[in-house]
Amino acid sequence: MVKCKNDCPEKKYQGCCTECPENEKCKKPCDKSPQSCGDAVFEGTDLEVFQDKAAAVIQKITLLLMEKAKIDKAEKEMREQLQAAMDAYDIKSFENEVIKITYIEESTRNTVDSKKLKDQMPEIYEKFTKSSAVKAFVKIELKGEKKKK
């Protein structure tokens, strides 16, 4: 729940003006965002307070991620068309003032199967394993999106 340090000028509501059911009819409504006005008091569980304080940012990130997913899909389709054209005309590289495009031929990549190595030769796995610090970060995923390979 978002409350306000200031009293309602019409003494009709105990919370934040933006959540008041009478807001549209109010003669002196507050037009400030509770996230930035400095007079808002967020109450509830940590999760509820977080949701109230970060609602605008969460909404913007959601919209950006949805737009990014559309752009990524369009880019993938265009890359496939470009690859087909480069393959058809035997073009290995293209370059202009803005972009350089290189056709990479199909190949084989060799990697170490770390799970198998750990299971079959744990002492060698341990000998060649190194640890490194990883900074904290926020991971955000759109639900229903599959990982790209």
MDTraj code that builds the backbone (N, CA, C; nanometers):
import mdtraj as md
import numpy as np

residues = "MET VAL LYS CYS LYS ASN ASP CYS PRO GLU LYS LYS TYR GLN GLY CYS CYS THR GLU CYS PRO GLU ASN GLU LYS CYS LYS LYS PRO CYS ASP LYS SER PRO GLN SER CYS GLY ASP ALA VAL PHE GLU GLY THR ASP LEU GLU VAL PHE GLN ASP LYS ALA ALA ALA VAL ILE GLN LYS ILE THR LEU LEU LEU MET GLU LYS ALA LYS ILE ASP LYS ALA GLU LYS GLU MET ARG GLU GLN LEU GLN ALA ALA MET ASP ALA TYR ASP ILE LYS SER PHE GLU ASN GLU VAL ILE LYS ILE THR TYR ILE GLU GLU SER THR ARG ASN THR VAL ASP SER LYS LYS LEU LYS ASP GLN MET PRO GLU ILE TYR GLU LYS PHE THR LYS SER SER ALA VAL LYS ALA PHE VAL LYS ILE GLU LEU LYS GLY GLU LYS LYS LYS LYS".split()
xyz = np.array([
    [0.0853, -0.1187, 0.0000],
    [0.0000, 0.0000, 0.0000],
    [0.0889, 0.1237, 0.0000],
    [0.0492, 0.2231, -0.0770],
    [0.1224, 0.3483, -0.0820],
    [0.0417, 0.4527, -0.0052],
    [0.1032, 0.5073, 0.0965],
    [0.0399, 0.6158, 0.1723],
    [0.1182, 0.7426, 0.1437],
    [0.0684, 0.8544, 0.1962],
    [0.1330, 0.9826, 0.1728],
    [0.1568, 1.0527, 0.3059],
    [0.2705, 1.1215, 0.3157],
    [0.2994, 1.1988, 0.4370],
    [0.2018, 1.3158, 0.4512],
    [0.1461, 1.3600, 0.3395],
    [0.0525, 1.4732, 0.3393],
    [-0.0906, 1.4224, 0.3526],
    [-0.1736, 1.4990, 0.4211],
    [-0.3145, 1.4643, 0.4330],
    [-0.3879, 1.4985, 0.3044],
    [-0.4964, 1.4248, 0.2793],
    [-0.5815, 1.4520, 0.1642],
    [-0.6437, 1.5905, 0.1839],
    [-0.6318, 1.6797, 0.0828],
    [-0.6878, 1.8140, 0.0979],
    [-0.8396, 1.8127, 0.1205],
    [-0.9067, 1.7070, 0.0715],
    [-1.0518, 1.6985, 0.0873],
    [-1.0912, 1.6011, 0.1983],
    [-0.9900, 1.5467, 0.2704],
    [-1.0120, 1.4553, 0.3833],
    [-1.0970, 1.3334, 0.3449],
    [-1.0766, 1.2830, 0.2232],
    [-1.1570, 1.1703, 0.1742],
    [-1.0784, 1.0390, 0.1667],
    [-0.9432, 1.0474, 0.1703],
    [-0.8650, 0.9254, 0.1463],
    [-0.7410, 0.9256, 0.2339],
    [-0.7018, 0.8076, 0.2821],
    [-0.5863, 0.7948, 0.3714],
    [-0.4582, 0.7532, 0.2990],
    [-0.4676, 0.7192, 0.1736],
    [-0.3504, 0.6712, 0.1004],
    [-0.2938, 0.7756, 0.0064],
    [-0.2267, 0.7281, -0.0952],
    [-0.1654, 0.8148, -0.1961],
    [-0.2736, 0.8636, -0.2935],
    [-0.2652, 0.9904, -0.3310],
    [-0.3624, 1.0506, -0.4239],
    [-0.3818, 0.9672, -0.5511],
    [-0.2715, 0.9123, -0.6031],
    [-0.2794, 0.8386, -0.7297],
    [-0.3640, 0.7129, -0.7176],
    [-0.3834, 0.6625, -0.5946],
    [-0.4629, 0.5412, -0.5730],
    [-0.6034, 0.5724, -0.5233],
    [-0.6344, 0.6976, -0.4993],
    [-0.7644, 0.7391, -0.4461],
    [-0.8749, 0.7145, -0.5495],
    [-0.9843, 0.6495, -0.5087],
    [-1.0937, 0.6265, -0.6032],
    [-1.1603, 0.7563, -0.6494],
    [-1.1417, 0.8644, -0.5736],
    [-1.2008, 0.9937, -0.6065],
    [-1.1029, 1.0828, -0.6850],
    [-0.9871, 1.0310, -0.7227],
    [-0.8810, 1.1093, -0.7860],
    [-0.9301, 1.1882, -0.9079],
    [-1.0075, 1.1246, -0.9929],
    [-1.0555, 1.1888, -1.1162],
    [-1.1466, 1.3081, -1.0871],
    [-1.2215, 1.3008, -0.9745],
    [-1.3177, 1.4063, -0.9413],
    [-1.2581, 1.5121, -0.8474],
    [-1.1390, 1.4866, -0.7968],
    [-1.0768, 1.5727, -0.6965],
    [-1.0444, 1.7109, -0.7549],
    [-1.0633, 1.8141, -0.6714],
    [-1.0346, 1.9508, -0.7147],
    [-0.8854, 1.9819, -0.7080],
    [-0.8129, 1.9121, -0.6195],
    [-0.6685, 1.9361, -0.6030],
    [-0.5914, 1.8042, -0.6047],
    [-0.5986, 1.7282, -0.7137],
    [-0.5274, 1.5999, -0.7145],
    [-0.3758, 1.6186, -0.7265],
    [-0.3026, 1.5293, -0.6644],
    [-0.1564, 1.5290, -0.6769],
    [-0.1222, 1.4600, -0.8086],
    [-0.0352, 1.5182, -0.8867],
    [0.0005, 1.4586, -1.0146],
    [0.1411, 1.3988, -1.0140],
    [0.2011, 1.3904, -0.8943],
    [0.3368, 1.3364, -0.8835],
    [0.3338, 1.1843, -0.8734],
    [0.4375, 1.1212, -0.9257],
    [0.4519, 0.9765, -0.9157],
    [0.4980, 0.9402, -0.7747],
    [0.4338, 0.8419, -0.7095],
    [0.4755, 0.8036, -0.5744],
    [0.6220, 0.7584, -0.5691],
    [0.6740, 0.7058, -0.6797],
    [0.8114, 0.6572, -0.6829],
    [0.9128, 0.7703, -0.6747],
    [0.8713, 0.8930, -0.7103],
    [0.9694, 1.0019, -0.7142],
    [0.9306, 1.1271, -0.6349],
    [0.8118, 1.1301, -0.5741],
    [0.7667, 1.2539, -0.5115],
    [0.8350, 1.2845, -0.3779],
    [0.8798, 1.1826, -0.3071],
    [0.9464, 1.2049, -0.1788],
    [0.8516, 1.2062, -0.0607],
    [0.7206, 1.2139, -0.0842],
    [0.6230, 1.2143, 0.0246],
    [0.5517, 1.0802, 0.0386],
    [0.5783, 0.9865, -0.0510],
    [0.5122, 0.8566, -0.0465],
    [0.5755, 0.7683, 0.0599],
    [0.4904, 0.6919, 0.1271],
    [0.5351, 0.5951, 0.2273],
    [0.4819, 0.4598, 0.1820],
    [0.5724, 0.3690, 0.1555],
    [0.5344, 0.2371, 0.1069],
    [0.5227, 0.1419, 0.2246],
    [0.4070, 0.0750, 0.2364],
    [0.3823, -0.0170, 0.3468],
    [0.3489, -0.1541, 0.2921],
    [0.3815, -0.2568, 0.3682],
    [0.3493, -0.3937, 0.3312],
    [0.4731, -0.4799, 0.3415],
    [0.4648, -0.5994, 0.2844],
    [0.5799, -0.6894, 0.2851],
    [0.6879, -0.6314, 0.1940],
    [0.8084, -0.6833, 0.2068],
    [0.9177, -0.6362, 0.1208],
    [0.8806, -0.6492, -0.0265],
    [0.8153, -0.7605, -0.0612],
    [0.7770, -0.7824, -0.2007],
    [0.6737, -0.6791, -0.2455],
    [0.5759, -0.6494, -0.1605],
    [0.4745, -0.5497, -0.1954],
    [0.5364, -0.4112, -0.2111],
    [0.6268, -0.3756, -0.1203],
    [0.6938, -0.2456, -0.1289],
    [0.7773, -0.2390, -0.2557],
    [0.8520, -0.3460, -0.2833],
    [0.9323, -0.3514, -0.4063],
    [0.8437, -0.3332, -0.5287],
    [0.7314, -0.4051, -0.5336],
    [0.6416, -0.3957, -0.6492],
    [0.5880, -0.2536, -0.6656],
    [0.5527, -0.1890, -0.5559],
    [0.5037, -0.0513, -0.5642],
    [0.6126, 0.0440, -0.6115],
    [0.7305, 0.0336, -0.5521],
    [0.8387, 0.1269, -0.5847],
    [0.8937, 0.1049, -0.7252],
    [0.8971, -0.0196, -0.7689],
    [0.9602, -0.0513, -0.8970],
    [0.8593, -0.0739, -1.0097],
    [0.7322, -0.0491, -0.9838],
    [0.6281, -0.0788, -1.0835],
    [0.6548, -0.0138, -1.2187],
    [0.6900, 0.1121, -1.2187],
    [0.7127, 0.1830, -1.3452],
    [0.8321, 0.1242, -1.4202],
    [0.9389, 0.0946, -1.3488],
    [1.0585, 0.0377, -1.4120],
    [1.0287, -0.1015, -1.4655],
    [0.9562, -0.1822, -1.3863],
    [0.9208, -0.3179, -1.4304],
    [0.8365, -0.3110, -1.5578],
    [0.7411, -0.2190, -1.5627],
    [0.6564, -0.2032, -1.6815],
    [0.7398, -0.1638, -1.8031],
    [0.8315, -0.0682, -1.7856],
    [0.9161, -0.0237, -1.8975],
    [1.0066, -0.1360, -1.9463],
    [1.0663, -0.2105, -1.8522],
    [1.1532, -0.3225, -1.8918],
    [1.0725, -0.4280, -1.9654],
    [0.9513, -0.4558, -1.9174],
    [0.8651, -0.5542, -1.9840],
    [0.8384, -0.5127, -2.1281],
    [0.8025, -0.3865, -2.1484],
    [0.7756, -0.3376, -2.2840],
    [0.9005, -0.3432, -2.3715],
    [1.0161, -0.3056, -2.3144],
    [1.1412, -0.3122, -2.3904],
    [1.1755, -0.4555, -2.4299],
    [1.1585, -0.5489, -2.3355],
    [1.1894, -0.6886, -2.3653],
    [1.0966, -0.7458, -2.4719],
    [0.9706, -0.7068, -2.4670],
    [0.8757, -0.7538, -2.5690],
    [0.9139, -0.6979, -2.7060],
    [0.9517, -0.5706, -2.7109],
    [0.9953, -0.5093, -2.8372],
    [1.1257, -0.5732, -2.8849],
    [1.2178, -0.5983, -2.7914],
    [1.3452, -0.6611, -2.8258],
    [1.3225, -0.8009, -2.8842],
    [1.2275, -0.8745, -2.8271],
    [1.1978, -1.0089, -2.8777],
    [1.1489, -1.0017, -3.0229],
    [1.0660, -0.9017, -3.0540],
    [1.0191, -0.8837, -3.1922],
    [1.1357, -0.8502, -3.2848],
    [1.2225, -0.7602, -3.2380],
    [1.3383, -0.7195, -3.3179],
    [1.4323, -0.8382, -3.3394],
    [1.4565, -0.9155, -3.2328],
    [1.5432, -1.0332, -3.2441],
    [1.4879, -1.1336, -3.3454],
    [1.3563, -1.1534, -3.3433],
    [1.2937, -1.2468, -3.4378],
    [1.3103, -1.1957, -3.5807],
    [1.2851, -1.0663, -3.6014],
    [1.3009, -1.0075, -3.7349],
    [1.4462, -1.0168, -3.7817],
    [1.5405, -0.9901, -3.6886],
    [1.6824, -0.9985, -3.7240],
    [1.7193, -1.1412, -3.7641],
    [1.6704, -1.2394, -3.6901],
    [1.7011, -1.3794, -3.7210],
    [1.6521, -1.4150, -3.8621],
    [1.5296, -1.3724, -3.8941],
    [1.4744, -1.4011, -4.0263],
    [1.5573, -1.3341, -4.1363],
    [1.5992, -1.2091, -4.1125],
    [1.6795, -1.1367, -4.2113],
    [1.8173, -1.1998, -4.2272],
    [1.8774, -1.2442, -4.1159],
    [2.0075, -1.3113, -4.1239],
    [1.9976, -1.4378, -4.2085],
    [1.8879, -1.5123, -4.1904],
    [1.8684, -1.6341, -4.2687],
    [1.8558, -1.6020, -4.4170],
    [1.7828, -1.4953, -4.4501],
    [1.7697, -1.4528, -4.5899],
    [1.9050, -1.4101, -4.6466],
    [1.9799, -1.3346, -4.5674],
    [2.1112, -1.2871, -4.6093],
    [2.2067, -1.4045, -4.6303],
    [2.2038, -1.4998, -4.5380],
    [2.2897, -1.6174, -4.5508],
    [2.2548, -1.6957, -4.6769],
    [2.1258, -1.7122, -4.7043],
    [2.0841, -1.7846, -4.8246],
    [2.1314, -1.7128, -4.9510],
    [2.1195, -1.5796, -4.9525],
    [2.1640, -1.5024, -5.0690],
    [2.3159, -1.5100, -5.0851],
    [2.3901, -1.4981, -4.9754],
    [2.5365, -1.5055, -4.9832],
    [2.5790, -1.6439, -5.0304],
    [2.5089, -1.7465, -4.9842],
    [2.5393, -1.8837, -5.0255],
    [2.5084, -1.9018, -5.1743],
    [2.3944, -1.8498, -5.2184],
    [2.3531, -1.8649, -5.3589],
    [2.4482, -1.7946, -5.4546],
    [2.5016, -1.6791, -5.4136],
    [2.5900, -1.6019, -5.5007],
    [2.7373, -1.6183, -5.4658],
    [2.7661, -1.7119, -5.3775],
    [2.9038, -1.7421, -5.3352],
    [2.9784, -1.6167, -5.2878],
    [2.9112, -1.5377, -5.2045],
    [2.9713, -1.4170, -5.1468],
    [3.0220, -1.4540, -5.0072],
    [3.1494, -1.4311, -4.9815],
    [3.2091, -1.4645, -4.8515],
    [3.2155, -1.3449, -4.7582],
    [3.2171, -1.2241, -4.8158],
    [3.2277, -1.1051, -4.7321],
    [3.1675, -0.9857, -4.8053],
    [3.1063, -0.8979, -4.7306],
    [3.0508, -0.7749, -4.7842],
    [3.0771, -0.6646, -4.6827],
    [3.1124, -0.5455, -4.7342],
    [3.1462, -0.4363, -4.6441],
    [3.1076, -0.3036, -4.7072],
    [3.0543, -0.2126, -4.6242],
    [3.0320, -0.0742, -4.6676],
    [3.0753, 0.0183, -4.5546],
    [3.0350, 0.1447, -4.5582],
    [3.0791, 0.2401, -4.4553],
    [3.0246, 0.2071, -4.3174],
    [2.9157, 0.1334, -4.3112],
    [2.8447, 0.1108, -4.1859],
    [2.8583, -0.0309, -4.1307],
    [2.8677, -0.1284, -4.2184],
    [2.8579, -0.2675, -4.1733],
    [2.9543, -0.3580, -4.2485],
    [2.9969, -0.4621, -4.1813],
    [3.0772, -0.5667, -4.2461],
    [3.0074, -0.6987, -4.2179],
    [2.9838, -0.7750, -4.3231],
    [2.9147, -0.9031, -4.3124],
    [3.0076, -1.0110, -4.3645],
    [3.0275, -1.1151, -4.2843],
    [3.1151, -1.2250, -4.3240],
    [3.0386, -1.3558, -4.3159],
    [3.0445, -1.4342, -4.4217],
    [2.9816, -1.5656, -4.4256],
    [3.0769, -1.6651, -4.3595],
    [3.0314, -1.7276, -4.2524],
    [3.1124, -1.8272, -4.1813],
    [3.0609, -1.9650, -4.2202],
    [3.1482, -2.0433, -4.2788],
    [3.1082, -2.1763, -4.3254],
    [3.0838, -2.2713, -4.2086],
    [3.0042, -2.3710, -4.2355],
    [2.9748, -2.4745, -4.1363],
    [3.1052, -2.5416, -4.0946],
    [3.1164, -2.5716, -3.9656],
    [3.2394, -2.6337, -3.9152],
    [3.2057, -2.7187, -3.7924],
    [3.3085, -2.7770, -3.7362],
    [3.2940, -2.8571, -3.6149],
    [3.3704, -2.7888, -3.5034],
    [3.3113, -2.7842, -3.3853],
    [3.3754, -2.7245, -3.2690],
    [3.4005, -2.8343, -3.1665],
    [3.5212, -2.8361, -3.1131],
    [3.5562, -2.9336, -3.0101],
    [3.5520, -2.8680, -2.8726],
    [3.4859, -2.9351, -2.7792],
    [3.4790, -2.8859, -2.6416],
    [3.5024, -3.0026, -2.5466],
    [3.5289, -2.9708, -2.4226],
    [3.5464, -3.0743, -2.3207],
    [3.4128, -3.0951, -2.2514],
    [3.3722, -3.2201, -2.2395],
    [3.2497, -3.2550, -2.1679],
    [3.2835, -3.2568, -2.0184],
    [3.2623, -3.1413, -1.9522],
    [3.3054, -3.1278, -1.8126],
    [3.2302, -3.2222, -1.7187],
    [3.1044, -3.2517, -1.7479],
    [3.0282, -3.3432, -1.6615],
    [3.0879, -3.4848, -1.6689],
    [3.1172, -3.5283, -1.7889],
    [3.1750, -3.6609, -1.8085],
    [3.3148, -3.6692, -1.7453],
    [3.3944, -3.5635, -1.7652],
    [3.5281, -3.5582, -1.7063],
    [3.5192, -3.5638, -1.5541],
    [3.4283, -3.4892, -1.4964],
    [3.4114, -3.4872, -1.3504],
    [3.3693, -3.6247, -1.2983],
    [3.2794, -3.6909, -1.3727],
    [3.2326, -3.8246, -1.3310],
    [3.3415, -3.9310, -1.3430],
    [3.4189, -3.9287, -1.4527],
    [3.5148, -4.0354, -1.4798],
    [3.6546, -4.0080, -1.4260],
    [3.6939, -3.8807, -1.4169],
    [3.8279, -3.8464, -1.3690],
    [3.8190, -3.7255, -1.2761],
    [3.7582, -3.7421, -1.1584],
    [3.7352, -3.6284, -1.0696],
    [3.8636, -3.5577, -1.0264],
    [3.9744, -3.6320, -1.0116],
    [4.0992, -3.5681, -0.9688],
    [4.1550, -3.4758, -1.0770],
    [4.1427, -3.5142, -1.2027],
    [4.1884, -3.4288, -1.3134],
    [4.0943, -3.3093, -1.3276],
    [3.9649, -3.3363, -1.3165],
    [3.8676, -3.2266, -1.3223],
    [3.8990, -3.1235, -1.2151],
    [3.9235, -3.1701, -1.0929],
    [3.9529, -3.0797, -0.9804],
    [4.0832, -3.0030, -1.0041],
    [4.1828, -3.0717, -1.0576],
    [4.3132, -3.0105, -1.0815],
    [4.3044, -2.8939, -1.1813],
    [4.2160, -2.9054, -1.2804],
    [4.2075, -2.8040, -1.3858],
    [4.0848, -2.7118, -1.3726],
    [4.0163, -2.7214, -1.2609],
    [3.9019, -2.6331, -1.2369],
    [3.9504, -2.5056, -1.1700],
    [3.9017, -2.3926, -1.2175],
    [3.9370, -2.2663, -1.1537],
    [3.8090, -2.1932, -1.1153],
    [3.8187, -2.1157, -1.0111],
    [3.7047, -2.0369, -0.9640],
    [3.7295, -1.8909, -0.9970],
    [3.6220, -1.8212, -1.0296],
    [3.6330, -1.6776, -1.0537],
    [3.5081, -1.6090, -0.9989],
    [3.5262, -1.4875, -0.9535],
    [3.4161, -1.4104, -0.8958],
    [3.3194, -1.3669, -1.0058],
    [3.1930, -1.3671, -0.9739],
    [3.0897, -1.3224, -1.0660],
    [3.0110, -1.2123, -0.9961],
    [3.0043, -1.0955, -1.0596],
    [2.9314, -0.9831, -1.0016],
    [2.7820, -1.0145, -0.9941],
    [2.7151, -0.9562, -0.8954],
    [2.5706, -0.9689, -0.8845],
    [2.5064, -0.9003, -1.0049],
    [2.3946, -0.9539, -1.0513],
    [2.3228, -0.8947, -1.1628],
    [2.1768, -0.9351, -1.1550],
    [2.0959, -0.8729, -1.2367],
    [1.9535, -0.9039, -1.2429],
    [1.9283, -0.9784, -1.3728],
    [1.8685, -1.0947, -1.3622],
    [1.8344, -1.1732, -1.4804],
    [1.6859, -1.1527, -1.5065],
    [1.6512, -1.1170, -1.6287],
    [1.5125, -1.0919, -1.6654],
    [1.4810, -1.1743, -1.7894],
    [1.3724, -1.2491, -1.7847],
    [1.3326, -1.3313, -1.8983],
    [1.1855, -1.3084, -1.9291],
    [1.1518, -1.3086, -2.0556],
    [1.0114, -1.3061, -2.0943],
    [0.9593, -1.4479, -2.0825],
    [0.8473, -1.4655, -2.0182],
    [0.7871, -1.5984, -2.0058],
    [0.7420, -1.6454, -2.1432],
    [0.7623, -1.7717, -2.1700],
    [0.7198, -1.8273, -2.2986],
    [0.8242, -1.8158, -2.4078],
    [0.9322, -1.7428, -2.3826],
    [1.0384, -1.7299, -2.4833],
    [1.1339, -1.8471, -2.4674],
    [1.1736, -1.9062, -2.5789],
    [1.2709, -2.0143, -2.5738],
    [1.4095, -1.9576, -2.5941],
    [1.5075, -2.0208, -2.5323],
    [1.6469, -1.9780, -2.5451],
    [1.6920, -1.9943, -2.6900],
    [1.7717, -1.8962, -2.7346],
    [1.8297, -1.9033, -2.8683],
    [1.9571, -1.9852, -2.8626],
    [1.9846, -2.0539, -2.9698],
    [2.1099, -2.1297, -2.9776],
    [2.1972, -2.0696, -3.0829],
])
top = md.Topology()
chain = top.add_chain()
for i, resn in enumerate(residues, 1):
    res = top.add_residue(resn, chain, resSeq=i)
    for name in ("N", "CA", "C"):
        top.add_atom(name, md.element.get_by_symbol(name[0]), res)
traj = md.Trajectory(xyz[None], top)
